[in-house]
Amino acid sequence: MTNKQKPTPTDITGHKRHAKLRLSYVVGSLDRIIRRKLAEALTPLGLTIGQFTVMSVLDAGGQTSNAKLAERSLITPQSANEVMSAMALRGWVTRQPDPKHGRIVLLQLTDEGREILRQCEQAVQVIEEQMLSGMAPDVGSSVQSSLELFVRNLRA
């Protein structure tokens, strides 16, 4: 009787695993994969990941200034302004002067912008379902809670 050798486990890159991968490496790999898949899913809808992020933040928070939107979207105010200009041209957002402060412009999603966002969210839902495939719902919730804690800890 022959003694079969167990196959060497592989890491997330497909290479033979010799040592445990660092958590930061795994999270970074996941980020790159998600960004690639998001870009592939959003491109047919005419959006970039930055536009999707900004629209999601606007939808969740309602009317806001460019500076607050940039902060919540994790981009620079200049980038937020560029994204908003492109989306305003497409009729997805409106820009109105803040009645309380003359130099601030308030941004808000239009109905058309909300409809585009809903289409994007459906595409993103497919990616998230693929990512969570084979995982119990309570485990997925626990992973999300842990990741949110990591973000809070590192922002401090």
Buried (B, 14 or more C-beta within 10 A) or exposed (E): EEEEEEEEEEBEEEEEEEEEEEEEEEEEBEEEEBEEBBEEBBEEBEBBBBBBBBBBBBBEEEBBBBEBBBBBBEBEBEBBBEBBEBBBEBEBBBEEEEEEEEEBBBBBBBEEBEEBBEBBBEBBEEBEEEBBEEEEEEEEEEEEEEEEEEEEEEEE
